[in-house]
Amino acid sequence: MIYVVNLIKNIALALLSVLDIAMFARAILSWIDPMGDGPMASFLYTITEPIILPFRKLFDKMNWFVGSPIDMPFLFAVFAIVILQTILEVLV
């Protein structure tokens, strides 16, 4: 039973790591190609936007960080991924 739990934990951590790398790549790509016209940008947006979208909707609904030059929903999504990774590593 412990092997199954460890396997699920390791798979979840691997997926979160891949997502973390995709978020970092999206941030870097936004500096290089701000319009996001290329296939790589499209791929990264497809992977990362479902994670960012709930934060974006919440912040728009609450009028938080309106006019901020920093994409705060993106940062909160990255923080959420890091927190989930930490929880999985510590608790499980």
DSSP file (Angstrom, degrees, kcal/mol; ACC not computed):
  #  RESIDUE AA STRUCTURE BP1 BP2  ACC     N-H-->O    O-->H-N    N-H-->O    O-->H-N    TCO  KAPPA ALPHA  PHI   PSI    X-CA   Y-CA   Z-CA
    1    1 A M     >        0   0    0      0, 0.0     4,-1.9     0, 0.0     5,-0.2   0.000 360.0 360.0 360.0 -39.3    0.0    0.0    0.0
    2    2 A I  H  >  +     0   0    0      1,-0.2     4,-2.3     2,-0.2     5,-0.2   0.825 360.0  56.9 -65.7 -30.4    2.8    2.4    0.8
    3    3 A Y  H  > S+     0   0    0      2,-0.2     4,-2.4     1,-0.2    -1,-0.2   0.881 105.4  50.1 -67.4 -38.2    4.3    1.8   -2.6
    4    4 A V  H  > S+     0   0    0      2,-0.2     4,-2.5     1,-0.2    -2,-0.2   0.918 111.2  48.4 -66.1 -43.4    1.1    2.9   -4.3
    5    5 A V  H  X S+     0   0    0     -4,-1.9     4,-2.5     1,-0.2    -2,-0.2   0.920 113.0  47.8 -63.0 -44.1    1.0    6.1   -2.2
    6    6 A N  H  X S+     0   0    0     -4,-2.3     4,-2.7     2,-0.2    -1,-0.2   0.881 110.9  51.8 -64.5 -37.7    4.6    6.8   -3.0
    7    7 A L  H  X S+     0   0    0     -4,-2.4     4,-2.3     2,-0.2    -2,-0.2   0.934 111.6  45.7 -63.8 -46.2    4.0    6.2   -6.7
    8    8 A I  H  X S+     0   0    0     -4,-2.5     4,-2.5     2,-0.2    -2,-0.2   0.905 113.5  50.6 -63.4 -41.6    1.0    8.5   -6.8
    9    9 A K  H  X S+     0   0    0     -4,-2.5     4,-2.6    -5,-0.2    -2,-0.2   0.928 111.1  47.9 -61.3 -45.8    3.0   11.1   -4.9
   10   10 A N  H  X S+     0   0    0     -4,-2.7     4,-2.1     2,-0.2    -2,-0.2   0.875 112.1  49.0 -65.8 -37.6    6.0   10.9   -7.3
   11   11 A I  H  X S+     0   0    0     -4,-2.3     4,-2.5     2,-0.2    -1,-0.2   0.925 112.5  48.3 -65.8 -44.2    3.7   11.1  -10.3
   12   12 A A  H  X S+     0   0    0     -4,-2.5     4,-2.4     1,-0.2    -2,-0.2   0.910 112.2  48.9 -63.0 -42.0    2.0   14.2   -8.9
   13   13 A L  H  X S+     0   0    0     -4,-2.6     4,-2.1     2,-0.2    -1,-0.2   0.889 110.9  50.5 -64.8 -38.6    5.3   15.8   -8.0
   14   14 A A  H  X S+     0   0    0     -4,-2.1     4,-2.3     2,-0.2    -2,-0.2   0.920 111.4  47.8 -65.3 -43.2    6.6   15.1  -11.5
   15   15 A L  H  X S+     0   0    0     -4,-2.5     4,-2.4     1,-0.2    -2,-0.2   0.903 111.9  49.7 -64.5 -40.7    3.5   16.7  -13.1
   16   16 A L  H  X S+     0   0    0     -4,-2.4     4,-2.3     2,-0.2    -1,-0.2   0.868 110.0  51.7 -65.9 -35.5    3.8   19.7  -10.9
   17   17 A S  H  X S+     0   0    0     -4,-2.1     4,-2.4     2,-0.2    -2,-0.2   0.913 109.7  48.7 -66.4 -42.4    7.5   20.1  -11.8
   18   18 A V  H  X S+     0   0    0     -4,-2.3     4,-2.4     2,-0.2    -2,-0.2   0.915 112.5  48.9 -62.2 -42.3    6.6   19.9  -15.5
   19   19 A L  H  X S+     0   0    0     -4,-2.4     4,-2.3     2,-0.2    -2,-0.2   0.886 109.3  52.5 -64.4 -39.0    3.9   22.5  -14.9
   20   20 A D  H  X S+     0   0    0     -4,-2.3     4,-2.2     2,-0.2    -2,-0.2   0.907 110.3  47.6 -62.7 -42.7    6.4   24.7  -13.0
   21   21 A I  H  X S+     0   0    0     -4,-2.4     4,-2.8     2,-0.2    -2,-0.2   0.893 110.5  52.3 -65.5 -40.0    8.8   24.5  -15.9
   22   22 A A  H  X S+     0   0    0     -4,-2.4     4,-2.3     2,-0.2    -2,-0.2   0.886 108.9  50.3 -63.8 -38.5    6.1   25.4  -18.4
   23   23 A M  H  X S+     0   0    0     -4,-2.3     4,-2.2     2,-0.2    -2,-0.2   0.924 111.6  47.8 -65.0 -43.4    5.1   28.4  -16.3
   24   24 A F  H  X S+     0   0    0     -4,-2.2     4,-2.4     1,-0.2    -2,-0.2   0.920 111.9  49.8 -62.8 -43.8    8.8   29.6  -16.2
   25   25 A A  H  X S+     0   0    0     -4,-2.8     4,-2.8     1,-0.2    -1,-0.2   0.880 109.4  52.4 -63.0 -37.9    9.0   29.0  -20.0
   26   26 A R  H  X S+     0   0    0     -4,-2.3     4,-1.9     2,-0.2    -1,-0.2   0.906 108.9  49.7 -64.1 -41.3    5.8   31.0  -20.5
   27   27 A A  H  X S+     0   0    0     -4,-2.2     4,-0.8     2,-0.2    -2,-0.2   0.934 113.9  44.8 -63.4 -45.6    7.2   33.9  -18.5
   28   28 A I  H >X S+     0   0    0     -4,-2.4     4,-1.4     1,-0.2     3,-1.0   0.918 112.6  51.6 -63.7 -43.5   10.5   33.9  -20.4
   29   29 A L  H 3X S+     0   0    0     -4,-2.8     4,-3.6     1,-0.3    -1,-0.2   0.823 100.4  62.8 -65.0 -31.0    8.7   33.6  -23.7
   30   30 A S  H 3< S+     0   0    0     -4,-1.9    -1,-0.3     1,-0.2    -2,-0.2   0.776 104.9  47.9 -66.6 -24.0    6.4   36.6  -22.9
   31   31 A W  H << S+     0   0    0     -3,-1.0    -1,-0.2    -4,-0.8    -2,-0.2   0.842 118.7  39.3 -79.4 -36.0    9.6   38.7  -22.8
   32   32 A I  H  < S+     0   0    0     -4,-1.4    -2,-0.2     1,-0.3    -3,-0.2   0.919 134.4  18.3 -80.0 -46.1   10.8   37.4  -26.1
   33   33 A D    ><  +     0   0    0     -4,-3.6     3,-1.1    -5,-0.1    -1,-0.3  -0.751  67.3 176.2-128.5  81.8    7.5   37.2  -28.0
   34   34 A P  T 3  S+     0   0    0      0, 0.0    -1,-0.1     0, 0.0    -4,-0.1   0.776  80.6  54.7 -63.0 -26.0    4.9   39.4  -26.2
   35   35 A M  T 3  S-     0   0    0      1,-0.0    -5,-0.1     0, 0.0    -2,-0.0   0.744  96.7-141.8 -79.4 -21.7    2.2   38.8  -28.7
   36   36 A G    <   +     0   0    0     -3,-1.1     9,-0.1    -7,-0.2    -6,-0.1   0.913  47.8 146.5  65.1  45.1    2.5   35.0  -28.4
   37   37 A D        +     0   0    0      4,-0.1    -1,-0.1     5,-0.0    -4,-0.0   0.710  39.4  90.5 -86.5 -20.7    2.0   34.2  -32.0
   38   38 A G  S  > S-     0   0    0     -5,-0.1     4,-2.0     1,-0.1     5,-0.1  -0.185  85.1-111.8 -78.9 168.1    4.3   31.2  -32.3
   39   39 A P  H  > S+     0   0    0      0, 0.0     4,-2.4     0, 0.0     5,-0.1   0.838 116.5  55.1 -66.5 -33.6    3.4   27.5  -31.9
   40   40 A M  H  > S+     0   0    0      2,-0.2     4,-2.6     1,-0.2     5,-0.2   0.916 108.5  48.1 -66.2 -41.9    5.5   27.2  -28.7
   41   41 A A  H  > S+     0   0    0      2,-0.2     4,-2.6     1,-0.2     5,-0.2   0.911 111.4  50.6 -63.6 -41.9    3.6   30.1  -27.1
   42   42 A S  H  X S+     0   0    0     -4,-2.0     4,-2.1     2,-0.2    -2,-0.2   0.914 111.0  48.7 -61.9 -43.0    0.3   28.5  -28.1
   43   43 A F  H  X S+     0   0    0     -4,-2.4     4,-1.8     2,-0.2    -2,-0.2   0.928 112.7  47.3 -62.3 -46.3    1.4   25.2  -26.6
   44   44 A L  H  X S+     0   0    0     -4,-2.6     4,-2.8     1,-0.2     5,-0.3   0.890 111.5  50.6 -65.6 -39.3    2.5   26.9  -23.3
   45   45 A Y  H  X S+     0   0    0     -4,-2.6     4,-2.3     1,-0.2    -1,-0.2   0.892 108.5  53.1 -64.5 -38.3   -0.7   28.9  -23.1
   46   46 A T  H  < S+     0   0    0     -4,-2.1    -1,-0.2    -5,-0.2    -2,-0.2   0.885 115.6  40.1 -63.4 -38.6   -2.7   25.7  -23.6
   47   47 A I  H  < S+     0   0    0     -4,-1.8     4,-0.2    -5,-0.1    -2,-0.2   0.901 125.3  32.7 -76.7 -42.3   -0.9   24.0  -20.8
   48   48 A T  H >X S+     0   0    0     -4,-2.8     4,-1.7    -5,-0.2     3,-1.2   0.756  99.0  75.2 -93.6 -25.5   -0.7   26.8  -18.3
   49   49 A E  H 3X S+     0   0    0     -4,-2.3     4,-3.0    -5,-0.3    -1,-0.2   0.853  89.2  60.0 -62.6 -35.5   -3.8   28.9  -18.8
   50   50 A P  H 34 S+     0   0    0      0, 0.0    -1,-0.3     0, 0.0    -2,-0.1   0.794 109.3  45.8 -61.4 -23.8   -6.2   26.4  -17.0
   51   51 A I  H <4 S+     0   0    0     -3,-1.2     4,-0.5    -4,-0.2    -2,-0.2   0.852 118.4  40.7 -81.8 -37.3   -4.1   26.9  -13.9
   52   52 A I  H >X S+     0   0    0     -4,-1.7     4,-2.3     1,-0.2     3,-0.6   0.827  98.9  76.0 -80.0 -33.2   -4.0   30.7  -14.2
   53   53 A L  H 3X S+     0   0    0     -4,-3.0     4,-2.9     1,-0.2     5,-0.2   0.841  90.4  52.6 -54.9 -44.7   -7.6   31.2  -15.2
   54   54 A P  H 3> S+     0   0    0      0, 0.0     4,-2.2     0, 0.0    -1,-0.2   0.904 112.9  46.0 -60.7 -37.6   -9.2   30.7  -11.8
   55   55 A F  H <> S+     0   0    0     -3,-0.6     4,-2.7    -4,-0.5    -2,-0.2   0.904 112.3  51.0 -67.7 -40.4   -6.9   33.3  -10.3
   56   56 A R  H  X S+     0   0    0     -4,-2.3     4,-2.3     2,-0.2     5,-0.2   0.919 111.5  47.2 -62.8 -44.4   -7.5   35.6  -13.1
   57   57 A K  H  X S+     0   0    0     -4,-2.9     4,-2.5     2,-0.2    -1,-0.2   0.914 113.4  48.7 -63.7 -42.8  -11.3   35.3  -12.8
   58   58 A L  H  X S+     0   0    0     -4,-2.2     4,-2.2    -5,-0.2    -2,-0.2   0.930 112.8  46.7 -62.5 -46.1  -11.1   35.8   -9.0
   59   59 A F  H  X>S+     0   0    0     -4,-2.7     5,-2.2     1,-0.2     4,-0.7   0.875 113.7  48.5 -66.9 -36.8   -8.9   38.9   -9.3
   60   60 A D  H  <5S+     0   0    0     -4,-2.3     3,-0.4    -5,-0.2    -1,-0.2   0.902 112.2  49.3 -67.3 -40.3  -11.2   40.4  -12.0
   61   61 A K  H  <5S+     0   0    0     -4,-2.5    -2,-0.2     1,-0.2    -1,-0.2   0.881 118.1  38.6 -65.9 -38.3  -14.3   39.7   -9.9
   62   62 A M  H  <5S-     0   0    0     -4,-2.2    -1,-0.2    -5,-0.2    -2,-0.2   0.467 106.4-125.6 -91.5  -2.7  -12.8   41.3   -6.8
   63   63 A N  T ><5 +     0   0    0     -4,-0.7     3,-0.6    -3,-0.4     2,-0.3   0.871  51.6 163.1  57.4  39.9  -11.0   44.1   -8.7
   64   64 A W  T 3 < +     0   0    0     -5,-2.2    -1,-0.2     1,-0.2    -2,-0.1  -0.696  60.4   2.3 -88.9 142.1   -7.7   43.2   -7.2
   65   65 A F  T >  S+     0   0    0     -2,-0.3     3,-1.7     1,-0.2     2,-0.3   0.795  81.9 178.6  55.7  34.8   -4.5   44.5   -8.7
   66   66 A V  T <   +     0   0    0     -3,-0.6    -1,-0.2     1,-0.3    -6,-0.0  -0.513  69.9  10.9 -67.9 129.4   -6.3   46.5  -11.4
   67   67 A G  T 3  S+     0   0    0     -2,-0.3    -1,-0.3     1,-0.3    -2,-0.1   0.550  89.6 150.4  80.2   7.9   -3.8   48.3  -13.5
   68   68 A S    <   -     0   0    0     -3,-1.7    -1,-0.3     1,-0.1     4,-0.1  -0.533  45.8-144.1 -73.2 135.5   -0.8   46.4  -12.1
   69   69 A P  S    S+     0   0    0      0, 0.0     2,-0.4     0, 0.0    -1,-0.1   0.640  82.9  76.0 -74.5 -11.0    2.0   46.1  -14.6
   70   70 A I  S    S-     0   0    0     -5,-0.1     2,-1.8     1,-0.0    -2,-0.1  -0.827  90.3-120.7-101.6 138.3    2.8   42.6  -13.1
   71   71 A D     >  +     0   0    0     -2,-0.4     4,-1.7     1,-0.2     3,-0.4  -0.581  35.9 179.3 -77.7  87.0    0.6   39.6  -14.0
   72   72 A M  H  > S+     0   0    0     -2,-1.8     4,-2.6     1,-0.2     5,-0.2   0.854  74.4  57.7 -64.4 -38.7   -0.5   38.9  -10.4
   73   73 A P  H  > S+     0   0    0      0, 0.0     4,-2.0     0, 0.0    -1,-0.2   0.896 106.7  51.8 -58.5 -36.3   -2.7   35.9  -11.3
   74   74 A F  H  > S+     0   0    0     -3,-0.4     4,-2.2     2,-0.2    -2,-0.2   0.939 110.2  47.6 -62.2 -47.1    0.3   34.3  -12.9
   75   75 A L  H  X S+     0   0    0     -4,-1.7     4,-2.6     1,-0.2    -1,-0.2   0.905 111.5  50.0 -62.3 -41.9    2.4   34.8   -9.8
   76   76 A F  H  X S+     0   0    0     -4,-2.6     4,-2.3     2,-0.2    -1,-0.2   0.866 109.0  52.7 -65.9 -35.0   -0.3   33.4   -7.5
   77   77 A A  H  X S+     0   0    0     -4,-2.0     4,-2.0    -5,-0.2    -1,-0.2   0.908 109.9  48.3 -65.2 -41.3   -0.6   30.4   -9.8
   78   78 A V  H  X S+     0   0    0     -4,-2.2     4,-2.4     2,-0.2    -2,-0.2   0.924 111.6  49.9 -63.8 -43.5    3.1   29.8   -9.5
   79   79 A F  H  X S+     0   0    0     -4,-2.6     4,-2.6     1,-0.2    -2,-0.2   0.896 108.7  52.9 -61.4 -39.5    2.9   30.2   -5.7
   80   80 A A  H  X S+     0   0    0     -4,-2.3     4,-2.4     2,-0.2    -1,-0.2   0.896 108.9  49.3 -63.4 -40.0    0.1   27.7   -5.6
   81   81 A I  H  X S+     0   0    0     -4,-2.0     4,-2.4     2,-0.2    -2,-0.2   0.927 112.2  47.8 -63.8 -44.7    2.1   25.1   -7.6
   82   82 A V  H  X S+     0   0    0     -4,-2.4     4,-2.3     1,-0.2    -2,-0.2   0.899 111.7  50.1 -64.2 -40.3    5.1   25.6   -5.2
   83   83 A I  H  X S+     0   0    0     -4,-2.6     4,-2.6     2,-0.2    -1,-0.2   0.913 110.5  49.8 -64.5 -42.6    2.8   25.3   -2.2
   84   84 A L  H  X S+     0   0    0     -4,-2.4     4,-2.5     2,-0.2    -2,-0.2   0.906 110.6  50.3 -62.4 -41.4    1.3   22.1   -3.5
   85   85 A Q  H  X S+     0   0    0     -4,-2.4     4,-2.3     2,-0.2    -2,-0.2   0.923 111.7  48.0 -61.7 -43.6    4.7   20.6   -4.2
   86   86 A T  H  X S+     0   0    0     -4,-2.3     4,-2.3     2,-0.2     5,-0.3   0.916 111.2  50.0 -64.4 -43.5    5.8   21.5   -0.7
   87   87 A I  H  X>S+     0   0    0     -4,-2.6     4,-2.7     1,-0.2     5,-0.6   0.925 111.9  48.3 -61.9 -44.8    2.7   19.9    0.9
   88   88 A L  H  X5S+     0   0    0     -4,-2.5     4,-1.0     1,-0.2    -1,-0.2   0.900 113.6  47.0 -63.8 -39.5    3.2   16.7   -1.1
   89   89 A E  H  <5S+     0   0    0     -4,-2.3    -1,-0.2    -5,-0.2    -2,-0.2   0.867 121.2  36.0 -69.8 -35.5    6.8   16.5   -0.2
   90   90 A V  H  <5S+     0   0    0     -4,-2.3    -2,-0.2    -5,-0.2    -3,-0.2   0.918 123.6  34.9 -86.7 -46.7    6.3   17.1    3.5
   91   91 A L  H  <5       0   0    0     -4,-2.7    -3,-0.2    -5,-0.3    -2,-0.1   0.814 360.0 360.0 -84.8 -31.3    3.0   15.5    4.3
   92   92 A V     <<       0   0    0     -4,-1.0    -1,-0.2    -5,-0.6    -3,-0.1   0.457 360.0 360.0 -99.8 360.0    2.9   12.4    2.2
